[in-house]
Amino acid sequence: MPYTNVTKKIFDSGDYPEALRRAAEAMDREGFASRQRAAREQGRLLGQGFAIFCEQGAHGTSVYHGWGIPFVPGAEPCQARLTPDGGLELRVGVHSHGQGMETTLAQVAHEILGVPVERVQLIHGDTALTPYSTGTWGSRCAVMAGGAVAEACTELRERLLPIGRHLLQAPDAVFEDGAVRAGNASVSVAEMARIFHRAPQNLTEAMQARGLECTAGHKTVRDTGTFSYAAHAVEVEVDPGTGHVTLHRYVIVEDGGVLLNPLVADGQVLGGTVQGIGTALFEEMPYDAAGQPLASTFADYMLPGASDVPDIEILHMETPSPISRFGQKGIGESGAIGPPAAIVNAINDAIAHLGCEVTDIPATPERVLAALS
């Protein structure tokens, strides 16, 4: 890695075989055969299944233009502004729909400026207030918007440094931990913001004119995207009498690069995995011969419930991406990609000795029984 394939996609970083090895080790793949045989002697059908995949995210101009898409979202902007009370406003065009950007983007700003996370306000997805953006999609927010926040905050820090040096009368002062420091003396970001807005007479004319808000954009080093990947492993039991499939264990080895917030990343992967379990076992839109939908309400369209989802174990590999600001990768769809293949592979592992195979999803009890018959 990095590796360029025949379609000119550049796989940025990672160790895919290692992810699969770790998943197999976590599932005790070597010891499973004896447990499987013992279960069969009791009339129980156990199976293990694996799936490994990669997810292209945060891809930009060359990719979308090559696909003939009529817009080419190659970069992402952010406007950062310090308020008189020392707060930081971040205005971004992407929008949060549950992936915790209010937290992660505030953390990025804290990393650069040292402003406490609780003093950061995120304003997003409003064309009247925020810079123009193509929005939230394609697993691009952590990479593109995270990079844009970092760029804007870095520019803001460069504007603050001469202000701090002037106030401390220390031309060699440095920016560190949310303040400009010279020996034991320091002036915080909040204090510099207060002076700029409320006591500008204490600054030079040039400092007063420049402002404490700026807009900056971010573009990855290469615009073919980051490639996150994961290995999913699942152990299932198939009821030979009813065709019902029970998930006993589920392990994911995920590599999303450097994680801005591991808890938020886990939440995305967990939610996606439940969605993928629904794809594998429950969710379907059938139609009758007249083209009428047969699952038009949640009474007919089956969703996984809490009892259908086992405790999902997530093991992280953090291989930094060389093309993003902090080494992060997009993982927006990751959790949902692996379950259908891993679960069906596990079902087929459980029934293969009978000469049977499930070939369609969702693998409903009716389909499993049909395969067994």
C-alpha positions, 0 to 999 in steps of 0.5 A: 500500500498504496496500491493502484488497481487496473481501474486506477483506483488508489488503495491508500493504506491497510492490511486486509489479510491481517483484518481477516486473520484477526476476525478468524482468531476472535471467532476461534475458527480453528476450534470451531470444527469440533464444536460444529461436529458436537452440535450436529450430533445433538441435531443442531446446525451451527455455522460460521461465515466471513466477509471482507470488503473495502469502502471507497469514501471522500472521493472527489472531482476526477472520480465523479467527473469520470462517472459522468455525474453532473457535479464534481464535489472535490473539496469542502469549505468551512467558515470559523469565527471567534465570538466576543465571549470566546466561543467558536462558531463553525459553519459547514455545508455538510449536515448531520443525520446522526453521525455525531458531527457536532462532536467530532468537528468540535474535537477537530477544532479543539485539536487546532485551537484548544477551544473547549469542545463545549464552547464550539457551536456547529452550524451546518447544512443551511444555504443561507448561513453556511458555505456552499457544499454538495452535502453529506453523502459518500462517506465524505464528512469526517475526511472532507469537512474534518479537513476543512475545519482544520484548515479554517482553524489553522488560519484562525490560529495564524491570525491569533498568534501575532495578537498574542505576541503583541499583547504579551510583548513577546515576539517569540511567543508560541501558540500552545494548548489554547493560548499564546505563551511566553514563559510563564505568561500567557493569553488565552484564545477567549481573552484574545477574542474578547480584546479583539471585539471589545477592546480593539484599541489595545491592538495595532491597526493591521490587527483590527482590520484583519478579523477573527473569522475566515473561510478555508477549504480542504481537498485530499492529497489525491481525490480518488478517495480513502479506502476503509475496510472491515472483516465481518465474522458471524456464528449462527444456528439454523433450526432445521424444523423452522428455518429460523436463523439465530445469530450467536456471535458477531465480530467486526475488525474495522479499519477506519484509519485514525478515528476522530472519535472511537465511540462515534465510529462504533455507533456508526458501525453498530447501526450499519450492522443492524441495518445489514442484519435486516438486509440479510434476514428480514427486509424485503419488498415483494410484489404480487403478480399485479405489481401491488406491494405486499409489504407496505406497512411495518406489520408486513415489512420485517425489521430486526428487533433487539432480540435478533441482534447479538452483542457485536464486538468491534476490534479496531485497526487504525492504519492512517490514510496518507491523503487525509488531514489526520489519517482518517477515512470515511466509514459511513456505509461500512457496517451495512456492507458486510452482514449479508455476505457473512450471514449467508456464508454462515448459514450455508456453512451450517447446512453444507453437509446436507448438500443444501445452499441458500442463494437469495436474501433475505434468508427468511425461514421460508427460504431456509426451509426451502433450501433444506427440503 
